[in-house]
Amino acid sequence: MEKVTVVKVGGAVVEDKAKLLRLLYNFTRLEGRKVLVHGGGRLATTMATRLGIESRMVEGRRITDRETLEVVTMVYGGLVNKQLVALLQARGVNAIGLTGADLNIIRSHRRPIRDGIDYGFVGDVDCVDGERLSQLIESGVAPVVAPLTHDGEGSMLNTNADTIASETAKSLASRYRVSLVYCFEKPGVLADPDDDSSVIAEIRRADFDRLKSDGTVSGGMIPKLENAFAAIDSGVSQVVITSADALGTPTGTTVF
């Protein structure tokens, strides 16, 4: 089977020009077909502040009211997505920018109220059209996917980029040998969050349960690893969590 690499780049990397350019350089050098999924949360917060719109977060998750939805749609689907496409075109990668609404690539439903919290226009993914994505990939195009989906009833929905990357990788797993790479500002999953040299080289399911129990893995790393294992369970060959600088190298944390 032909190889496809799905790369997710976090917002902290997107905002750091040097790190972003290094990541894009490494992305262009990856063998085989490729897909880029991006975040951009802090840029959305900055833009909301400029527009006088308060950003509300609960346990690190953005409450997306209608005004905030307009901001994230502009920032994720416009500013960030098209800048990435332009930078890739300049490097010889024929990229196309997409939200979930484009070509009906990613359908989701509005997240129900949980524990009394209404997250607003936040989407939980229902399906990714792997066939349509594969058509783009086979035509020599690299999809660049923003963290926005749609509900099929005319509304865009703000959606977690890690989840989009995992669901995208899963949708392609029956057609390709898929690797999923989460790139962020750290070199991998760390045994000590204050020591970048303490990278845990491999994590299996049993390791994950133990690392959660003893507190080594916490916060946003828990859903990232949950998405990683969901991808593995659905036929994705390999998941790697690493830094933007190390994309394409055998470093970071490999999830089995």
C-alpha positions as CSV (number, residue, x, y, z in Angstrom):
1,M,0.0,0.0,0.0
2,E,1.2,3.5,-0.7
3,K,2.2,5.6,2.3
4,V,0.3,8.7,3.5
5,T,1.4,10.9,6.3
6,V,-1.1,13.0,8.2
7,V,0.7,15.8,10.1
8,K,-1.0,17.9,12.7
9,V,0.7,21.1,13.7
10,G,-0.4,22.9,16.8
11,G,-1.2,26.6,17.2
12,A,2.0,27.4,19.2
13,V,4.1,26.3,16.2
14,V,1.9,28.1,13.7
15,E,2.5,31.3,15.7
16,D,6.3,30.9,15.7
17,K,7.6,31.8,12.3
18,A,10.9,30.0,12.6
19,K,9.4,26.8,13.9
20,L,6.6,26.9,11.3
21,L,9.1,27.4,8.4
22,R,11.2,24.5,9.7
23,L,8.1,22.3,9.9
24,L,7.0,23.2,6.4
25,Y,10.5,22.5,5.1
26,N,10.4,19.0,6.8
27,F,6.8,18.5,5.5
28,T,7.9,19.1,1.9
29,R,10.6,16.4,2.3
30,L,8.3,13.7,3.6
31,E,8.1,10.7,1.3
32,G,4.8,9.7,-0.2
33,R,1.5,11.5,-0.1
34,K,0.7,13.9,2.8
35,V,-2.0,15.8,4.6
36,L,-1.6,18.8,7.0
37,V,-4.1,19.6,9.8
38,H,-3.5,22.8,11.7
39,G,-4.6,24.5,14.8
40,G,-4.4,28.2,15.7
41,G,-6.2,28.8,19.0
42,R,-4.1,31.6,20.3
43,L,-4.3,33.6,17.1
44,A,-8.1,33.3,17.4
45,T,-7.9,34.6,20.9
46,T,-5.7,37.5,19.8
47,M,-8.1,38.4,17.0
48,A,-11.1,38.2,19.3
49,T,-9.5,40.6,21.7
50,R,-8.8,43.1,18.9
51,L,-12.5,42.9,18.0
52,G,-13.6,43.3,21.6
53,I,-15.0,39.8,22.0
54,E,-14.3,38.0,25.2
55,S,-12.7,34.5,24.9
56,R,-14.1,32.0,27.4
57,M,-12.4,28.8,28.2
58,V,-13.4,25.9,30.4
59,E,-10.7,23.3,31.3
60,G,-8.7,24.5,28.3
61,R,-11.6,24.2,25.9
62,R,-13.0,27.2,24.1
63,I,-16.6,28.2,24.6
64,T,-17.7,29.0,21.0
65,D,-20.7,31.4,21.0
66,R,-21.9,32.9,17.7
67,E,-19.5,35.8,17.7
68,T,-16.6,33.5,18.5
69,L,-17.6,31.2,15.8
70,E,-17.3,34.0,13.3
71,V,-13.8,34.8,14.6
72,V,-12.5,31.2,14.5
73,T,-14.0,30.7,11.0
74,M,-12.1,33.8,9.8
75,V,-8.9,33.0,11.5
76,Y,-8.7,29.2,11.0
77,G,-10.4,28.9,7.7
78,G,-9.0,32.1,6.3
79,L,-5.9,33.7,7.7
80,V,-4.1,30.6,9.0
81,N,-5.2,28.1,6.4
82,K,-4.4,30.3,3.4
83,Q,-1.1,31.4,4.7
84,L,-0.1,27.8,5.1
85,V,-1.3,27.0,1.6
86,A,0.7,29.9,0.2
87,L,3.8,28.9,2.0
88,L,3.6,25.4,0.8
89,Q,3.0,26.5,-2.8
90,A,6.2,28.6,-2.5
91,R,8.0,25.3,-1.6
92,G,6.7,23.3,-4.5
93,V,3.8,21.6,-2.8
94,N,0.5,21.8,-4.6
95,A,-1.7,22.4,-1.6
96,I,-5.4,23.1,-1.2
97,G,-7.0,24.6,1.9
98,L,-10.1,23.0,3.3
99,T,-12.6,23.2,6.1
100,G,-14.9,20.3,6.8
101,A,-17.6,22.0,4.8
102,D,-15.5,22.1,1.6
103,L,-16.5,19.1,-0.5
104,N,-18.4,17.8,2.6
105,I,-15.1,16.4,3.9
106,I,-15.9,16.4,7.6
107,R,-19.4,16.3,9.0
108,S,-20.0,16.7,12.8
109,H,-22.7,17.4,15.3
110,R,-22.9,20.2,17.9
111,R,-21.6,18.9,21.2
112,P,-24.4,18.4,23.7
113,I,-24.3,20.1,27.1
114,R,-22.0,18.2,29.4
115,D,-21.9,18.6,33.2
116,G,-23.9,21.8,32.8
117,I,-21.5,23.3,30.3
118,D,-22.7,24.5,26.9
119,Y,-19.7,24.7,24.6
120,G,-21.8,26.4,22.0
121,F,-20.8,25.9,18.3
122,V,-18.3,23.1,19.0
123,G,-18.4,20.0,16.8
124,D,-17.8,16.4,17.6
125,V,-16.9,14.5,14.4
126,D,-19.3,12.1,12.9
127,C,-17.5,11.2,9.7
128,V,-14.7,12.1,7.4
129,D,-15.0,11.4,3.6
130,G,-11.8,9.4,3.1
131,E,-12.8,8.6,-0.6
132,R,-13.0,12.3,-1.5
133,L,-9.8,13.0,0.4
134,S,-8.1,10.2,-1.4
135,Q,-9.2,11.6,-4.8
136,L,-7.4,14.8,-3.9
137,I,-4.4,13.0,-2.7
138,E,-4.2,10.8,-5.9
139,S,-4.4,14.0,-8.0
140,G,-1.1,15.1,-6.4
141,V,-2.7,17.7,-4.1
142,A,-1.8,18.0,-0.4
143,P,-4.9,18.9,1.6
144,V,-4.4,21.5,4.4
145,V,-7.3,21.1,6.8
146,A,-8.5,23.8,9.2
147,P,-10.1,22.8,12.6
148,L,-13.6,23.6,11.3
149,T,-16.3,21.2,10.4
150,H,-20.0,21.5,9.5
151,D,-23.3,20.0,10.7
152,G,-24.9,19.6,7.2
153,E,-27.6,22.1,8.2
154,G,-25.7,25.3,7.3
155,S,-23.6,25.8,10.4
156,M,-19.9,25.7,10.8
157,L,-18.5,24.2,14.0
158,N,-15.3,24.8,15.9
159,T,-13.6,21.3,16.2
160,N,-10.5,20.0,18.0
161,A,-7.6,19.8,15.5
162,D,-6.1,16.7,17.2
163,T,-9.4,14.9,16.7
164,I,-9.7,16.0,13.1
165,A,-6.2,14.7,12.5
166,S,-7.0,11.3,14.1
167,E,-10.3,11.0,12.3
168,T,-8.7,12.0,9.0
169,A,-6.0,9.3,9.4
170,K,-8.6,6.7,10.3
171,S,-10.6,7.5,7.2
172,L,-7.6,6.9,5.0
173,A,-6.3,3.7,6.7
174,S,-8.2,1.3,4.5
175,R,-6.7,2.8,1.4
176,Y,-3.1,3.6,2.4
177,R,-0.4,2.8,4.9
178,V,-1.1,5.8,7.2
179,S,1.3,7.4,9.7
180,L,-0.1,10.1,12.0
181,V,2.3,12.7,13.4
182,Y,1.4,15.2,16.1
183,C,3.9,18.1,16.0
184,F,4.0,20.6,18.8
185,E,6.5,22.7,20.7
186,K,7.9,19.8,22.8
187,P,10.1,16.9,21.6
188,G,7.6,14.3,22.6
189,V,5.7,13.0,25.6
190,L,7.8,13.9,28.6
191,A,8.4,11.9,31.8
192,D,9.2,15.3,33.5
193,P,7.4,18.3,31.9
194,D,10.2,20.6,32.9
195,D,12.9,18.4,31.3
196,D,12.8,18.3,27.5
197,S,15.4,15.5,27.5
198,S,13.0,13.1,29.4
199,V,11.1,12.0,26.2
200,I,9.3,8.7,26.6
201,A,10.3,6.8,23.4
202,E,7.4,4.4,23.2
203,I,3.9,4.2,24.7
204,R,1.6,1.3,24.5
205,R,-2.0,1.1,25.8
206,A,-0.9,-0.4,29.1
207,D,1.7,2.2,29.5
208,F,-0.9,4.9,28.9
209,D,-3.1,3.7,31.7
210,R,-0.2,3.6,34.1
211,L,1.1,7.1,33.0
212,K,-2.4,8.5,33.6
213,S,-2.7,6.9,37.0
214,D,0.6,8.2,38.3
215,G,0.1,11.7,36.8
216,T,3.0,11.6,34.3
217,V,0.5,12.2,31.5
218,S,-2.1,14.9,32.3
219,G,-4.0,17.9,30.9
220,G,-4.1,18.2,27.1
221,M,-1.8,15.2,26.5
222,I,-4.5,12.8,27.7
223,P,-6.9,13.5,24.8
224,K,-4.0,13.7,22.4
225,L,-3.0,10.1,23.3
226,E,-6.6,9.0,23.3
227,N,-6.8,10.2,19.8
228,A,-3.6,8.4,19.0
229,F,-4.8,5.1,20.3
230,A,-8.2,5.6,18.5
231,A,-6.2,5.9,15.3
232,I,-4.1,2.8,16.0
233,D,-7.3,0.8,16.8
234,S,-8.7,1.8,13.4
235,G,-5.8,0.6,11.3
236,V,-3.4,3.6,11.3
237,S,0.1,2.1,11.1
238,Q,1.9,4.4,13.5
239,V,1.4,7.5,15.5
240,V,4.3,9.8,16.5
241,I,4.2,12.8,18.9
242,T,7.2,15.0,18.3
243,S,8.4,18.6,17.8
244,A,8.0,20.6,14.6
245,D,11.8,20.6,14.2
246,A,11.9,16.8,14.3
247,L,9.2,15.9,11.7
248,G,10.5,13.2,9.4
249,T,13.2,12.0,11.9
250,P,13.1,8.9,14.2
251,T,12.7,11.0,17.3
252,G,9.9,11.7,19.7
253,T,7.3,9.4,21.2
254,T,5.9,6.5,19.1
255,V,2.5,5.2,20.0
256,F,1.6,1.6,19.3
